[in-house]
Each structure stands twice: as structure tokens, then as C-alpha cells.
Amino acid sequence: MIKECERRLARYQAALDAGADPAVVTQWINEAQRDKDAAQKKLDAHPAVTRKKQSPLDARQIRQITESLGDIAQRIQTAAVEKKGPLDDALGIAINYENATRTAIVRSRPSSPYRQALCPRGDLNPHAR
């Protein structure tokens, strides 16, 4: 969200430089800055989580996972877009597509019901103490 706000701010600055109406662009900038500040406050409210850096899945691993899902993957893939929204929201799925490179980055930050509730390492979890 913060990066998106920064992109908006950069676009608005470019619009100003290109001669857009300063009064209108100022409103856009103020709104984007408010959104950015709100996102930063939300981020600051959550304690930092230290995770072991994992390497991204390769194509073979992704294919294995997808094939292991069997019919579930097909049902999700063919579901109506409006029915996928709640699932995407619950799984925290965000897709950023870069048209110039024709690549997509998919991230998932599941909401709490879909996260592991207990650390499998038990006492090694600093929050369990």
C-alpha cells in the first residue's frame, strides 16, 4: 500500500510538471499522502516479525503443489471472478503486473484464520514465553 501511494505521488508530481491544474493535483497529492500515512500507521502498529528467508518456489515445486490439489485447483481456476474475491482477500493475495517486462509478482499474506496458530518449534517462539 505504501509503495502504491508513492507511485501515485510520483504520477501526480509528473502531472504537475506537465502543466496540470495545481489546485486539482494538490487535492490528489493530499489524499495520497493521507493514505500513505494511514498505511504507515497500520504498519507501525504491528510488531515486526522476523522470519527465516525462504527462497522462492521454482516451477517444478509450484507444479507439484498445484497437481497435489487436483480438482480444487481446477475449481478455483474456473470459478467466477466475483466468487474469488473473498478467497483472495482471506489469503491476502496481491498481484502486481509489470506490462513492460510482462511479469507478474504474486504475494500472499493470509488473514489470521488461515495462519499457523502455534509455532511448531514451541519454546523457540519468543511470543510463547
N, C-alpha and C positions, 0 to 999 in steps of 0.2 A: 504494500500500500504506500509506503514512504517513497519507494522508487517511482511508483506511478505518479505521485504528487510532484516529485522532482521533474519527471518528464513533462508533466502539464506546465509547470512553471517555466521550463525551458522553451516550450512551444509558445507560451504567452509572451515571453521576452522576445522571441523571434517575431511574433506578430507586431509587437510594439516597434521593433527595429524596422519592420517592413511598412510602417506607417498606419497601423490600425488605430482606431479611436482610443486614446489613452484612458478615458473615463470607463469605457466598457472593459478594456483589458485589465484595468485596476481592480474591477469587481471580480473578474476571473482569478486574478492573482491572489486577492484576499481570500476567496473561497478555497483555492488550492492550498494556501498556507494554513488556513484553519483545519482543513482535512489532514494535512501533514502533521500539524501539532497534535491533533487528536490521536492520530495513529502512533505518534511517538510516545504520547502519554500512556496509551494502551500497552505499548511495548515495554515501557519502563515499569509498568505496574506488575508485570510478570517477572519472576526471578529467572535469571539466566540458567539455562540447562546446559550442562556440559555433557556432550555425547562423544563417544568414540567415532572418529571419522571413518565412514564406510565408503568403499569405492562404489561407483555406480554399477548397476547391473549391466551385464553385456547382453547382446541379442539372444544368445543361447539360453541364458538364465531367464530372461523375460519370456521366451517361447515356452520353456519348461513350466513356468508358473501358469501361464495362460492355458496351456494344454491340460495342466492338472485341474484347472477349474471346469473343464469340459463344457457342458451345456450352459452353465452360469454365465460364462464369458459371452457366449452367443446371444443369450437373452438380454444381457446388458447392452451389447453392441447394437442389437436390433430394436431396443426399446425406444419409444417416442421421446424426443428431446425434452419435452416438458415433464416427463416422468423421471428423467435422470437428474434433474436439478437437486432434489432433496438428498439423493445419494452422493452427488458431487459435493454438496455443502457439508454433509456429515463426514465425508472423507477428506474434506479440506482440499479438494483438487483445484489446482490453478494451472492453466495452460497459457504460456506466453509464446506466440508465434512470431518469428522474425522472417518477414517476407523476403528481405534481401538475401538471406542465406538459405531460405526455405527449410528452416529448422524449427522445431517446437521443443520447449522445455516444459516438462510436466512435473509439478511438485504436489505433494500430499502432506497435509498437516491435519490428521484426523481430530475431530472433536472428542472430548473426554470419554463418551461411552464406547468409543472404538479404540481406545488406547489400552495398553497393558496396565492393569491396576496395581500389580505388585511387581517389584523388581525381582527377577529370578535369582539374583545374587544375594538376596536377603539383607544381612547386616552390612554389606558393602554399599548399600544405598544410604547416602548421608541424610536423606529425608525420613528414613525409617527409624532414626535414633530419637 
